[in-house]
Amino acid sequence: MVSAAAAQPHYDLLLKGGHVIDAKNRIDAVRDVAVEGGRIARVAEKIDPSEARKVVDATGLYVTPGLIDMHVHVYKRSNPPPGAQDESVNPDAFSFRAGVTTVVDAGSSGWKDFADFRDHIILKARTRVLAFLNIVGVGMGTGKENDPAEMDAEAAARTAKENADLIVGFKSAHYQGPGWPSIDNAVKAGNLTGLPVMVDFGQITKERNIDTLFLDKLRPGDIYTHCFSGHREEVLENGTLNPAMVEGRKRKIIFDIGFGQASFYWYVAVPAYRAGFYPDSISTDLHTNSMNGGMKNMNNAMSDILALGSPIADVIRMSTWAPAQEIKRPQLGNLDVGAEADIAVLRVEKGHFGLLDSAGARMNGTQRIVCELTLRKGQVAWDWNGLASEDWQSFPYRKGPFFKGPNGK
């Protein structure tokens, strides 16, 4: 005889029959995933549906760790200085619908305004928001990115140490002046804290080029974003991959997509793939000028990498475990038992699709990634086709004169 206690469900939610891809734990197979108390409770070949209060049929879908978009812009200043350019978006408006549960703001704020970013955006978002701190004290869009006087490595390092739970590194971006002060100060701050540097290299010159950047300036583990942009001679005029890219990889420089408004082009990505040079991580460079262009969202950027020839397991790894390691957050990007239950359920559609680069040039593709379901801390944050929902005829509506919706909102 089964006791009443034993008959009670063990789990809050069970994702049943999905193809799990978890690079950290080397899982690439059909598995069931159980969630309890906002955390991963079990990953196994078979889990009895009677053990869960809610069962989601994930057959034919990919179940992955919540995606990590490590290059976004989500800091809207509460009191912007005159003339400041604001291209940031609300993190929760663009994350969950693409399976993203963690975003990393790439240098929108510096040490002078990080507290405003933290208090008004990061701590209020449902999405996990982390940050690369701009080496420029007042951050991006303020007209100060070419001013070495704004590049205070000690102050940036101090702010990072005071906010170690949120700041994952430093950002050097868009510098167009003489010399290397932006890179040098960002690396100095990185050395003071043990954190990586992400570089948006700006305009190259005869003196300031990617050969020197990769061989003399950056350290192993530093991140070169916009790696397929073509703006810094990543591909040479004859259409071949710049050997500096290969040498940079030998020195363990990280190469990140950072799709953006003008930083991902087929004429760069295709020759790179032909040369066997693949990105380490996929990110969007999400902002108001990129979201409606070729980039669109994280799933679309992933679909582009799929079209270039990376298998789906690699595309998922580039969007989960790889960025988690790059930002030194090994607790993210995996489905460890006990880990916070940030999960994406993805569909790979088959058909004929036009995939655009930043210029609007099309590559024809036969696969496209879309997000069906997103869990953040075990709670449904996005449900494209109602996989985790009940039929309306059995739904427990709260009816009455002031009824506003299923959640009373």
Secondary structure, DSSP 8 states (H G I E B T S, - for coil): ---HHHHS-SEEEEEEEEEEEETTTTEEEEEEEEEETTEEEEEES---GGGEEEEEE-TTSEEEE-EEEEEE-----SS--TT-------HHHHSGGGTEEEEEEEEEEETTTHHHHHHHTGGG-SSEEEEEEESBTT-TTSS-TT-GGGB-HHHHHHHHHHTTTTEEEEEEE---SSSSHHHHHHHHHHHHHT--EEEE-----SSS-HHHIIIII--TT-EE-STB--TT-SB-TTS-B-HHHHHHHHTT-EEB---TTTSB-HHHHHHHHHTT---SB----BSTTTTTSS--SHHHHHHHHHHHT--HHHHHHHHTHHHHHHTT-TTSSS--TTSB--EEEEEEEEEEEEEE-TT--EEEEEEEEEEEEEEETTEEEEETT-TTS--TTT-----STT--STT--
